[in-house]
Amino acid sequence: SIRSHVQKQVQEKLGLTLPDPVFAHVLVVLQDCYQGCGWAAYAYVNSWLSVYQDKYYAFPAVQMHELGHNLNLAHSGGLDGETYTDHTCL
């Protein structure tokens, strides 16, 4: 998985074991599309890792959205109960 690969590379190159207090949140940027292409980024809920495809790391709204997941926030949904239909926030 991407998570285990990141952990291994950080251990080898920096000598740190993630999660680590030095890195509260880690953003991984994939250069190309690897798993479908219908997503800009994803993050693990209540975790330290978020993963971005290509240029989406540079969009503050995408970063804030994924960091929200890292901080244990889920999608709110709209009045219709569907995910991603509430656009009052990120």
N, C-alpha and C positions, 0 to 999 in steps of 0.2 A: 504494500500500500504506500501511498505518498507519505503518510504520517511516519511509517517505520523507516522509509528511505531518508527523510529529513532528519529523524533522530540519529540514524547511523552516520550520516554525513557530518552533522554537528559534533558528534562524539569524536569522529576521526580527525576533523580539521581544527576543532576548537577545544577538545577535551572536556566538553560539557555534556551533561545528560539532561535532555529535555523531558518534562518541563523543568526550567531552572529559574531561580529568582532574577538572574541577569536578563533573561528574555521573557517578559511577562506575556508577550504576544508575538507570534512569528507569522509573517506573511510570505507565502511561497508563490512565486510567479511562474507559470508554465508558459514556455515560449510558443507552443502550438496547441491545437485542439487534440486532446487525447481520449476523452470519454464523451462522445457525442459533442455537440457544440451548442446546445440549447441553454447553456448557463454561463454567466459571467464569472461567478465565484461561488464558493461554498465555505462554510465554517462549521466546526464542531461546537455544539452547544456546551457551555460551561467548560471551555477548554482554552488552549493557547494557540491553536493553529487555524489559519484561514488560507485558502488556496484560490488563486486568481488566474484566469486564462488571459494570456497575451496582454493587451493594453488596459484591461479593466482594473488593474491595480492602481492606475492613475486617476480613477474617478472617486472623489471623496464620498459621494453618496453610496457607492458600492462598498468602500472600506467601512463606513459607518454602519451599514446594514450588517456586514459580516462580523464586525467587532461586537455588535449587539448580540449576535448568537454566542460569541465567545463569552460574553458577560451574562449568559443564561437567559436571553430573551428569545422568544419564539415569534413566529409570524402572527400578527393580530387578526388578520382576516377582515373583510368588510362586513357591511350590514347583511349581505347575502350569505355570509358564513364561508365564503371561498377564500383561499389563501391568495395573497397578493392583490386583493381588490380594495384594500384600505390604503389610500395614498395620502393620508393626513400626516404621515410621518415617514420613516425610512424602513 
